[in-house]
Amino acid sequence: MTLRLSSAGESHGPALVAIVAGLPAGLVLDRDAIDADLKRRQEGYGRSPRQQIEQDRVEVLAGLRQGRTLGTPLALVVRNNDHRNWTWGMSPWPAEGEPSGKGTKPVTLPRPGHADLAGVLKYGHDDVRDALERASARHTAVHVAAGAVAKALLATIGIAVRGATVDEEALRANIDAARKERDTVGGIVEVRATGVPPGLGSYATKDDRLDARLAFALMGIQAVKGVEIGDGFALAALRGSQAHDEIRTDRRRDTNHAGGIEAGVSNGEEIVVRAAMKPLPTLMKPLGSVDLQTGEAATALVERSDVAAVEALAVVAEAAVAWELAVAAKEKFGGDAVGDFVAAHRAYVERIAWARA
Ligand SMILES: Cc1cc2nc3c(=O)[nH]c(=O)nc-3n(C[C@H](O)[C@H](O)[C@H](O)COP(=O)(O)O)c2cc1C
């Protein structure tokens, strides 16, 4: 069965939820490992005090028994602690009693760079909050939890995935300078996957291509505006003789300009992908906007926000890449029980004699 992921949850609603279907039975999950990734997502340099309110922890409501998957849909929940300040404003049912707490007054000042304006126009909302709550990247928390599950599956066949920021020192200096000026910054993250066998993805159709699937997954993350596979944009300036990775007699390569993917198929080298994040759009010194109630010129909504979330993006991007690789691995090796998945991988590696080469 294909691995599938769906999620729901607003930024200040009661909880974020994800359903992961198609996992083989018998996969051992480690709650601490999932929570450690949730913590990494929250810790990045330049983040707002919201992260001190949220102490993200995963809860599992279905699909797991005594720490092992049952082969049934896995239901993951991450609660929003901050919801306690928004119980009236974010009440799923018509709120009772006098309005209290946050989110009780409609937001009418859309922020450039956010879903705010397009969201209210598209869905016919009167309150920008009806758009921004879901568009917020808060729900990446539950995608990180699903990514941790994907990493557990990948680990059974020796695949490891890790995301990091590119040029950490310069990034932190940039964040410090922006904070002083009450501005925001973006940056670049890189995700690497080791132990990926040749043959994940396919050139058969564009939907099968692993590079396309990774780009889709990364562009699906809020604020990501560019994706590179391997040397990406830099390849455009090279000659063919410099850009491609020569094949040795053992079928390995000395270089990896391709980032581990050729023709949409993993080639056995390390997978290397990068994502560029734009500067965060909520500004403490807001840009020009319009008051949707009066039609008058105004400045955009100011709401508690990060200076940068690039380190958090590294963790979210790692989860997204892990998820896509797990989908591709499950597609290739199948298996209702995790032992079948592992055995199919072993038989395949023997067939291509990669180990012997
Ligand atoms: C982990 C993460 C945290 C983010 N935190 C913020 C934030 O605190 N403030 C903000 O304005 N945007 C933040 N963003 C970016 C916005 O969610 C995003 O720019 C917005 O939803 C518009 O979507 P788009 O940039 O993909 O067009 C964050 C993005 C990520 C991935």
The ligand as an ORCA input file, in Angstrom:
! r2SCAN-3c Opt
* xyz 0 1
  C       9.243     26.796     10.218
  C       8.643     28.057      9.680
  C       8.338     29.102     10.555
  C       7.787     30.288     10.093
  N       7.546     31.299     10.974
  C       7.055     32.466     10.504
  C       6.858     33.571     11.381
  O       7.103     33.513     12.588
  N       6.392     34.732     10.858
  C       6.102     34.864      9.523
  O       5.690     35.925      9.111
  N       6.266     33.831      8.675
  C       6.731     32.651      9.127
  N       6.926     31.611      8.243
  C       6.638     31.836      6.810
  C       5.172     31.944      6.471
  O       4.427     30.866      7.005
  C       4.971     32.029      4.943
  O       5.856     32.930      4.389
  C       3.546     32.451      4.616
  O       2.637     31.451      5.083
  C       3.298     32.711      3.127
  O       3.575     31.577      2.360
  P       4.703     31.582      1.233
  O       5.883     32.296      1.830
  O       4.993     30.139      0.986
  O       4.205     32.300      0.038
  C       7.505     30.422      8.705
  C       7.794     29.369      7.828
  C       8.376     28.208      8.298
  C       8.695     27.091      7.334
*
